[in-house]
Amino acid sequence: MANITYQIVPHDNGWAYKLGDTLSEPYATAEQAMDRARNAAARQKIGNGDALLAYPAPDGSGWKFQPIETDKSNSRL
């Protein structure tokens, strides 16, 4: 099973989602970046696995993690 984790990180005076070393374009808020990361993860084709969204905890206590269901169909994008 693939292990894919999207991180929400500060980027260019805004927020971006990050997968590995690749950053998305910047978004004004962390919530916007999270929404775009969910959308990108939902379109991933990683067999029977799911993705994970990691974002800074609002209280500053570290990271929060949220599973995201991916596309498990046999169709191609």
N, C-alpha and C positions, 0 to 999 in steps of 0.2 A: 504494500500500500504506500502511496506517495505521501510525503509529509510536506504540506504547503502551509506556510504561515505568512499572512499579510500583516505588516506592522504599520501603525499610524504614527508618523513622526513629524516634528517641525521641519519646514522646508521653505526657503525663499520668502520669509515673512508671512508664512501661512502654514498649511498642513498638507502632507502627502501620504499616500500609501506606498509601502515599500515591500517588494518581494525579492529576497536575496539582496543583491547590490543595486537593483533597479528601482528608481523612484518614479512615481507618477508626476504629472504636472501638479503645481501647488493649488490648493483650495483655501478659501477664506477661513473656514472653520474645520475643526477636527471632525465634527459631525458630517460635513460634506465629504471629507476624505473617507470616512467610514462607510458612507452610503455608496460611494464609487468603488471602494474595495469589495463590498458585498456583491455589487453588480459584476465586477470582474471575476470574483471567485465563483459566482453562480454559473458563469460561462465556461469555467475550466473543465477540461475533460481529463480526469485522473482516475479512470477505472471506477472502482467501488468506493474510493476514499472521499473524504470531505476536506475542506480547507479550514484554517483557523485564523480568526481575526484577533490580533493583539493590539491593545490600545492603552494609553496611560490612564490609570485610575483617576477619576475626578478628585479624589481626596489626596492625591499625590503619594499613595502608599505603594506604588509599583505598577505592575501591569495587570490588566483584566484580559480574559480570553473568552472568545465566543466562537463556537463551531458554526460553520457555514456549509450548507448542503451544496454540492456541485452537480453539474450536469452528468448524469449517468446513462444517458441515452446512447445509442449506437450511431446517431446521426452526426454529421460533421457540421461545423459552424459555417 
